[in-house]
Amino acid sequence: MSDRWQELTVFARVAECGSFSRAARELHMSQPSVSRIISELETRLAVKLLLRTTRNLSLTDAGALFLERARQVMADWEDAEDAARGVDSLRGVVRLALPVMYGTRAVIPCLSGFLRAHPELRVDITMSDERQNLVADGVDIAIRVGALDDSTFGSRKLASVNKIIVAAPAYLEQHGRPKTPADLAEHECILGHGGFGRENWRFRRNDTVISVNVQARLQINSAPGILASAVAGLGIGMVSDVMAEIELRSGQLVHLLREYEMEGANVYAVLPAGPRPSTKVRALVEFLAEELTRRRSR
């Protein structure tokens, strides 16, 4: 790695992580080496790029400008390499952030074809139902289900999911089966997070919208937790059809109120703001858009 390229790489990762030690771990370098490279860069430029305190690390105005240009240079260089090799010879790393359940059941099963097509490319996956800071965590692509709140980031719709109401047979034997949405007000319901966490559940039938305020003794901030609670007979849960497909087929869960529709949710690829995404990032987004749509249409 050339000295200038190393400087750009190390500075960008330190700035994005907000930590010398974390950047050192991710770059497989020692912390003193990272600190030395940043100090030498600042000395050579004769300008302060980072403000350091015992608890915080932040960019100066000059540092913010340098980071923007550094990202552009690195993205352009990666694009140039990919263009020279051709799209069928992508290499390097794509960092992909996935929600736990949708990632497990929809995205990961798609990846085998992409990895076979690009044997020199590595996909580094993090999974969480909390919304990551794309820049600080160094994420290239985040897959998100539902409304977006990152208005400054780029996004592309990949697919959609349907929301459905489910319960375990054991719960229905004990509490009865709701025949209309209004009946849900008398049942134990399970609330999730985001669009699955509202106490007001909305249904549609014959162009009529029906709104029900449900009672919840359980509120869980992860999709696997909602699913596990419903399977355990702890209440009626709102899930996506993709999320509960296996449990519905096996009979662990029952799809309730089939004659009523619920508002669906879109699935997006969210990209950090900044330079145009690299060829490998664009290739993975395009692949997921095609594959997720194809699987939904089967």
Secondary structure as UniProt FT lines:
FT   HELIX           3..17
FT   HELIX           20..27
FT   HELIX           31..45
FT   STRAND          50..52
FT   STRAND          57..59
FT   HELIX           61..85
FT   HELIX           87..89
FT   STRAND          92..98
FT   HELIX           100..102
FT   HELIX           103..107
FT   HELIX           108..110
FT   HELIX           111..117
FT   TURN            119..120
FT   STRAND          121..127
FT   TURN            134..138
FT   STRAND          141..145
FT   TURN            151..152
FT   STRAND          154..161
FT   STRAND          163..167
FT   HELIX           169..175
FT   HELIX           181..186
FT   STRAND          188..191
FT   HELIX           194..196
FT   STRAND          200..205
FT   TURN            206..207
FT   STRAND          208..213
FT   STRAND          215..219
FT   HELIX           223..231
FT   TURN            232..233
FT   STRAND          236..240
FT   TURN            241..244
FT   HELIX           245..250
FT   STRAND          254..256
FT   TURN            258..259
FT   STRAND          261..262
FT   STRAND          265..271
FT   HELIX           279..296
//
